[in-house]
């Protein structure tokens, strides 16, 4: 099964790293609470309890900070979550068990990180390059789609799954998982545990042999 790997960072002093982390955490708080249009560098500075000028010392500008927010969530939050989920997937002895572990692990992770999901949901579609294209476009999710497809390919190879297009199945599953991340932010009452049960049952029935 594929594993996520965290890119190495450039060396920084402990003080610099702590300050950067403080600013990023404040940006996550503001984005999760106030959204993309409601978040400003001044608001982030106030949330962090620092001067706005200190943000400029650590980041080239707003876009640089927001890119760091996305990278931080992916590296620290998703990195930790994927490691735990990978253990559950590896421990499962059947393709059905691995698929169950993948779905339930992803949704459990989303439910435990609403704040980070909210911030990431603001940055991903809104942060743009100079030419107007998305900074984090479809190419950013390609490794995730490819990794998810391996689950379905494994089930096909063992004969547990019926004939399915592994890539299309992976894409569909990821849309369902990512949709839950958006829903849990928009609706505080959203029952993600019930969603996980239904989605797991739906996909397990969908791939089973007739």
C-alpha positions in Angstrom: 0.0 0.0 0.0 1.2 3.6 -0.7 2.5 5.7 2.1 2.6 9.4 2.4 6.0 11.1 2.8 6.6 14.5 4.3 9.1 16.7 2.5 12.1 17.9 4.4 12.2 21.5 5.6 15.0 24.0 5.3 16.9 24.4 8.6 15.5 27.1 10.9 16.2 28.2 14.4 13.8 27.0 17.1 12.6 30.5 17.7 11.8 31.0 14.0 10.0 27.7 13.8 7.9 28.4 16.9 6.9 31.8 15.5 6.1 30.4 12.1 4.0 27.7 13.7 2.2 30.3 15.9 1.3 32.4 12.8 0.2 29.4 10.8 -2.0 28.2 13.7 -3.5 31.7 14.0 -4.2 31.7 10.2 -5.9 28.3 10.5 -8.1 29.7 13.3 -9.1 32.8 11.3 -9.8 30.9 8.1 -11.9 28.3 9.9 -13.8 31.0 11.7 -14.1 33.8 9.2 -13.5 32.2 5.8 -11.3 33.3 3.0 -12.8 36.7 2.4 -13.1 37.5 6.1 -9.5 36.7 7.0 -6.8 39.4 6.8 -3.2 39.6 7.8 -4.2 42.1 10.5 -6.7 39.6 11.9 -4.2 36.8 11.8 -1.6 39.0 13.6 -4.2 39.9 16.3 -5.1 36.2 16.7 -1.5 35.3 17.1 -0.8 38.3 19.5 1.9 39.7 17.3 2.5 42.7 15.0 1.6 42.4 11.4 5.2 43.2 10.5 6.3 40.0 12.1 4.2 38.1 9.7 6.0 39.8 6.8 9.3 38.7 8.4 8.4 35.1 8.2 6.3 35.0 5.0 6.6 36.8 1.7 2.9 37.8 1.7 -0.6 36.5 2.2 -0.4 33.9 -0.5 2.9 32.5 0.9 1.2 32.2 4.4 -1.9 30.5 3.0 0.3 28.1 1.0 2.1 27.3 4.3 -1.3 26.7 5.9 -2.2 24.1 3.3 1.2 22.4 3.5 1.1 22.4 7.3 -2.3 20.7 7.4 -1.2 18.1 4.8 2.2 17.4 6.4 1.4 17.5 10.1 -2.3 16.6 10.3 -2.7 14.3 7.3 0.8 12.9 7.8 0.0 11.7 11.3 -3.5 10.5 10.3 -2.3 8.6 7.3 0.3 6.8 9.4 -2.3 5.6 11.8 -4.7 4.7 9.0 -2.0 2.8 7.2 -1.4 0.6 10.2 -5.1 -0.4 10.2 -5.0 -1.1 6.5 -1.9 -3.2 6.8 -3.5 -5.1 9.7 -6.5 -6.1 7.7 -6.1 -9.5 6.1 -8.7 -9.1 3.3 -9.3 -6.6 0.6 -12.7 -5.9 2.0 -11.1 -5.3 5.4 -8.6 -2.9 3.9 -11.3 -1.0 2.1 -13.3 -0.7 5.3 -10.3 0.5 7.2 -9.5 3.1 4.5 -13.0 4.6 4.5 -13.6 4.5 8.2 -10.1 5.8 8.9 -10.5 8.8 6.6 -13.8 9.8 7.9 -12.8 9.4 11.5 -9.8 11.6 10.8 -12.0 14.3 9.2 -14.4 14.2 12.2 -11.5 14.8 14.6 -10.0 17.7 12.6 -12.9 20.0 11.7 -10.9 23.2 12.3 -8.1 22.1 9.9 -10.6 20.8 7.4 -12.4 24.2 7.4 -9.2 26.1 6.9 -8.0 23.8 4.1 -11.4 24.0 2.5 -11.0 27.8 2.2 -7.4 27.7 0.9 -7.5 24.9 -1.7 -10.1 26.4 -4.1 -9.2 30.1 -3.6 -5.4 30.3 -3.6 -4.3 31.2 -7.1 -1.1 31.5 -9.1 -0.2 34.7 -11.0 -1.9 33.3 -14.2 -5.1 32.8 -12.3 -5.0 29.1 -12.1 -5.5 27.2 -8.8 -2.3 26.8 -6.7 -3.6 23.4 -5.7 -5.4 22.0 -8.7 -6.4 18.5 -9.8 -2.7 17.5 -10.1 -2.4 17.9 -6.3 -4.8 15.0 -5.7 -3.4 12.7 -8.3 -1.2 10.8 -5.8 -4.2 10.3 -3.5 -6.4 9.0 -6.4 -3.6 6.6 -7.5 -3.1 5.3 -4.0 -6.8 4.7 -3.4 -7.0 2.9 -6.8 -4.5 0.4 -5.4 -7.0 -0.7 -2.9 -9.5 -1.7 -5.6 -6.7 -3.2 -7.7 -5.7 -5.4 -4.7 -9.3 -6.6 -4.3 -9.4 -7.4 -8.0 -6.1 -9.4 -7.8 -7.4 -11.5 -4.9 -10.7 -12.2 -6.6 -12.7 -10.6 -3.7 -14.0 -7.7 -5.8 -16.1 -7.9 -8.9 -14.8 -6.4 -12.1 -14.6 -2.6 -11.5 -12.6 0.2 -13.0 -10.2 0.8 -10.1 -9.4 4.4 -11.0 -13.1 5.4 -11.4 -14.0 3.7 -8.2 -11.2 5.5 -6.4 -12.2 8.8 -7.8 -15.8 8.2 -6.8 -14.8 7.2 -3.3 -12.5 10.3 -2.9 -15.4 12.6 -3.9 -17.5 11.0 -1.2 -14.8 11.4 1.4 -13.9 15.0 0.4 -17.6 15.8 0.3 -17.9 14.8 4.0 -15.1 17.2 4.8 -17.1 20.1 3.3 -20.3 19.0 4.8 -19.0 18.7 8.3 -17.8 22.3 8.2 -21.1 23.6 6.8 -23.3 21.6 9.1 -22.2 21.2 12.7 -24.9 18.6 13.3 -23.6 16.4 10.5 -23.3 12.8 11.8 -20.1 11.7 10.3 -20.1 8.4 12.1 -23.4 7.5 10.5 -22.1 8.7 7.2 -19.0 6.5 7.6 -21.2 3.4 8.3 -23.4 4.0 5.3 -20.6 4.8 2.9 -18.6 1.8 4.0 -21.7 -0.5 3.5 -22.4 1.1 0.1 -18.9 0.5 -1.3 -18.5 -3.0 0.2 -21.8 -4.0 -1.4 -20.8 -2.3 -4.6 -17.6 -4.3 -5.0 -18.7 -7.7 -3.8 -18.9 -10.6 -6.2 -22.5 -11.5 -7.4 
